[in-house]
Amino acid sequence: MGSQQNILNQLVSFILGASAAAVLLFFLTSARSGTQSTGISSWSNGTMAFAAPDQEANPASEATHTEEKGAAAPEEDELEQLLRAVADEDRTVIMTSVNEAWAAQDSLLDLFLEGFRNGEHIAHFVDHLLVVALDGGALDRCRAVHPHCYLLPAAGGRNLSDEKVFMSKDYIDLVWSKVRLQQRILELGYNFLFTDVDILWFRNPFERMSVAAHVVTSSDFFFGDPYSPMNLPNTGFLYAKSSRRTVGAFEAWRGARAAFPGKHEQQVLNEIKHDLVAARGLRIQFLDTDHNAGFCNNTRDFNTLYTMHANCCVGLGAKLHDLRNLLAEWRAYRQMDDGERRRGPARWKVPGICIH
C-alpha cells in the first residue's frame, strides 16, 4: 500500500510539473506575440500560411541578385536611402508616381495627399509614402509638398511631363518602367504597396489584405473568390511581399512583355496570372470592389468604402472633377453620427463625368 501511495504521489507530481511548464510556455509565447509590430503592414484577418523558406527568404539577405554586382549607381544609392527613411519597421513602403501634369498645384497629387488627411485614421501613412517622379518638373513640385521624392531613372530622355494618352507608346513604356522599379524594391528586401495617384484612400486598406498572400491586387471586376485568377486585376493598387518567389514572379511578368507586344503591364499580368499561380505557387489575393472600388465597379456606399480608383475615366480634368466631388461628400459623411450611418447605405451623388 505504501509503495502504491509513493507511485501515486510521483504521478501527481509529474502531472503538476508538466502542467506548470505548459502554462509557463503559454505565457512566454503570449508575451512574445504581444510585442509584434504594429506598423503599416501588420495586418491580420485570421489567415496565416507558412511557405518553404527557400522561396520566402528575403532576397536582400542573400549574396546573389538577379543583376550583375558592382558599384551601386548613384540613383540606386539614393533609392536605398529613401527606402530606409520611408519604410516602416516591417520594411514596407507605400508608393505612388506622378508626372508634372499630375503633380501640378491643385492636381492629382494634392488631392491624393488631402485624402489621407481626411480619411479615418490614415493620416500617418503619408510618413511611409514614397512619391516617384517621372520627370524633373514632377520632382520639383513633389519636393515642395512632400519630403520623400524619387526621380525614376528610366525617365531620362523621355518626355513624360504631359498627361499620357492611355495605351500610347509613352504610356506603355511608363507603366513597364514602374514594374521594373517595383521589382528592384523587392530585390532590395522591401515590401511595397503601390497606389495610383488617382486613388483616394478613406480607410486603412491593409485591413482588407490577407497575410497569406504573396501579392494583393485590386480588381476591375471581382467574381466572389479572392484567390481565384478568374478575377480581373487592376495593378493600380498592388501590394507585393519581398521574397525570392515574388522577385521571380516579377521577372517572369516583365519577361512576358515580349510575348504580348503592344500590351500594358496589367494586360500581360492578366494573361500570365494562371501560370504564376499554378507553376510558381504565387498566392494572389484579389480585393473585392465593395471595399476597394473604382469608377468601373462600385457599390456607392461610404459605409463599406476603403479606396476609390478613378479608373474607366479618360482625361485628367474628368478624374479631378469626380474625385473632388467624392472627397467633398466623404467629408459630409464623416459629419454624420453613427445612427445616420447605420441606417444606411450612405450614398454619394451621381452622375459625375465618369463615376456612376
Beta strands, then each sheet from edge to edge (+ up, - down):
strand 1: 92-98
strand 2: 129-133
strand 3: 149-151
strand 4: 191-195
strand 5: 199-201
strand 6: 215-221
strand 7: 232-240
strand 8: 284-286
strand 9: 292-294
strand 10: 307-309
sheet 1: 3+ 2+ 1+ 4+ 7- 6+ 8+
sheet 2: 5+ 10- 9-
end
